[in-house]
């Protein structure tokens, strides 16, 4: 990385607040450019716009002094933030390395300017910003990067969209690691293996987001990770002392990941019902779900109540479920059941039935009959 006091003829305007108040993450939006072609173009057109630095899989190049503002996200963001661009990369290893370079750079800038770590994606209050968050909360621009690039690259290379929330957790890892003060709370720790060549395939399944499970009596045998271990993302684990946990503690689950070739299952959990709470991945044996007993059935059912959902799986089962339709669209229609499920939960039991609808299996609870 070049020293961050670089300045290639850019105008030097001080931040109104005396120093930057955060970092904005950009993405070039050009699949055919390189880091050097982007820098060359920026030098020739800096009167219109420029950022402080560029990042790709192998380097971080600073081109403008971060003590002075850049022109990358319009007013009022320009007056507040250090800004850098990520160049689009085109393979799994490169993307994993690029986001790590970007996260490490973001954390080092926050430390350099003595800024706290705070995710701005949810409320527009914080120090880690995407260009999309600037558009949403501050205005002056309508760009949404790097959200689309992250999502597309994540799905293409790892089977699941990469998000700014994922990026923030990576920034947090580097930010905590850079601390020189004594920690009273254990920090996130690097995982044993972060070699992309050792990555396995993970098939992800999203749930509705509000389903839950409970920690088993042996949950401490397993670790909380920022991603499925060995999934190909840079992976690190958290100390259990960082969260409030005990056997039987309810956690909220929004995604399931099945690793191949081991066929082991992982879940993404959070310790608060709030959708924007910090998320962790954990091995399935650390959790227990409502018990569901499946059996064959050829019963004929009639849908009588329209305010119930049609789902792809039994709600709150270890498969997780998503809403795929509404019972009100099939009121008073008869269907032949092909599977029955009896779920036992804290308030008793609930029966579910599976049937074909437009060639797809859907589940509905008995209360809708």
C-alpha positions, 0 to 999 in steps of 0.5 A: 500500500502506498503511504496515505499522504499521497497526493497526485495534484488533487485539491486539498480541502479540509473536512469541516469537522477537522477530520473524517467521521467515517469510511465509504466503501465503493465499487467501480461498476466496471467488470473490464477495468484493472486497478491501474486503469481505474487510477489512470482514469481518475487522474485524468478526470479528478475535476469531476470525481475522485476517491482516496484509494483503490483496492483489489485482490493483491493491493491497496493503492492510495492516490489522495491524502486522506487528511483532505476530503474526496469527491466520490459520493456528493454533498454532504457525504464528501465533507464527511468520509474517506472513500475508496473504490474496489475493482471488480475481480473475477474468481473465488480466491480474488474476491475473498482476498479483495474483501479482506483487503478492503476490510483491513484497510477500513479498520486501519483508517478507523484506528488511524483517525481514532474513530469508533466502529459502528455500522451505518447500514441500518440507521445512517448513524455510524462510521462504516458506510456503503455508497448505498447507505449514503444514498439512502440516509444522506442523499445527494447521490443515488448509487447503490454500490457495492451492494450489487457487486457483493451479492452477485460475486457471493452467489457466484463464488460461494452460493450465497450473496455477500452483504455489507453486514458480512463486510462489517463483521470482517472490519470488526475482526481487523479493528479488534485485532488492531487494538493495543489496549488490554481487552476485558472481553475476549475478541474474535479469534482467527479460525484454523483454516482460511486457505481458499484452496481448502474451501468446500461447497456450501448449499444455502437455504434461507428461512423466514427469519423469525424462526427459533431454536435453543442452545443445547447443553453441549453448545460450548463444544462448538464455536460461533463463526462469521461464516460457515467454517471452510466455506471459502470466505475469510473465517474467524470465530467468536468467544462465547464470553462475547454473548449472553448464552446458556443451555436452553437459551432461545436464538433466532435462525434465518439461514441453513447451510449444508456443506459438501462433501461432508453433508454437515449442517450449519445455521445462521443465528442471532441472540436478539429478535431484531433482524439487524442484530449481529449474526453468527454461524454455528454447527447444527449440533449446538442447537435443538429445534422443535421435534417434528415427526413425519409420516405418509398420508393420503388424506383429502383436505379442504382449505377453509381459513384464508389467513394462514400461509403456505410454506415450503417446509413446516414452520420452525422445523430444522429445515427452516421455512419460507412463505410461498403463498396464502391459503386465501388463494385456494379457499374451499379447494380440496387437495390430496395430502402426500405427507403429514407432520406432527410438531411438538413445541412448548405449547403442545403439538401442531399438525401440518399437511403437505400437498401438491399445488401447481406441481410444487409441494407446499405445507399448511397447518391444520388450523387452516382446514 
